Amino acid sequence: MRQFLIVFGILLVVLGLAWPLISKLPWGRLPGDITIERDNFSFHFPLTTCLIVSLVLTLLLWLWRR
């Protein structure tokens, strides 16, 4: 558990430092993402982005446990 928390902390620091570059990627605006915009209301659900992130994390954790 200790190693997992250390790796997770380091990963968060790296993602935080790389955030200016990551925010320029078209994530959240992929085909299949649900966006509803009305007069005083907007709703965005990144369905495709969630599926891709889930797939990548599942693959990484599967490889890490192997």
C-alpha distance (Angstrom), angle and dihedral (degrees) to the residues before:
residue distance angle dihedral
M1 . . .
R2 3.79 . .
Q3 3.81 92.6 .
F4 3.80 91.4 48.3
L5 3.80 91.9 53.3
I6 3.81 92.1 47.6
V7 3.81 92.1 49.6
F8 3.81 91.0 44.9
G9 3.82 90.7 50.8
I10 3.80 92.5 49.4
L11 3.81 89.9 47.8
L12 3.81 90.8 52.3
V13 3.81 91.3 50.6
V14 3.81 91.6 49.7
L15 3.81 91.7 48.0
G16 3.80 90.4 47.9
L17 3.79 92.0 52.4
A18 3.81 92.1 45.8
W19 3.82 93.7 45.9
P20 3.85 95.7 104.6
L21 3.81 88.9 58.1
I22 3.80 95.1 39.9
S23 3.81 93.3 51.3
K24 3.82 90.5 61.1
L25 3.82 92.0 60.8
P26 3.83 116.1 100.9
W27 3.83 92.4 -115.4
G28 3.77 111.9 141.8
R29 3.78 92.3 29.5
L30 3.79 99.1 72.4
P31 3.81 124.6 130.0
G32 3.79 107.3 -86.7
D33 3.80 95.2 36.5
I34 3.80 111.0 126.4
T35 3.81 117.2 -125.5
I36 3.81 124.2 173.2
E37 3.79 119.2 -178.7
R38 3.80 123.1 -176.7
D39 3.80 132.6 164.5
N40 3.82 98.4 -78.8
F41 3.78 99.5 6.0
S42 3.77 138.1 66.0
F43 3.79 127.9 179.8
H44 3.80 126.3 -173.6
F45 3.80 124.6 -177.0
P46 3.84 113.4 177.7
L47 3.82 96.9 -149.5
T48 3.82 97.7 161.3
T49 3.79 92.1 42.9
C50 3.82 90.6 52.2
L51 3.79 91.4 50.4
I52 3.81 92.9 50.0
V53 3.81 93.2 47.1
S54 3.82 90.3 47.9
L55 3.80 91.4 50.0
V56 3.81 93.0 49.1
L57 3.81 93.5 46.8
T58 3.81 91.6 47.2
L59 3.79 90.9 51.2
L60 3.82 92.9 47.2
L61 3.81 93.5 48.4
W62 3.80 91.3 45.8
L63 3.81 90.8 52.3
W64 3.81 91.9 44.6
R65 3.82 93.3 53.1
R66 3.80 91.7 47.8
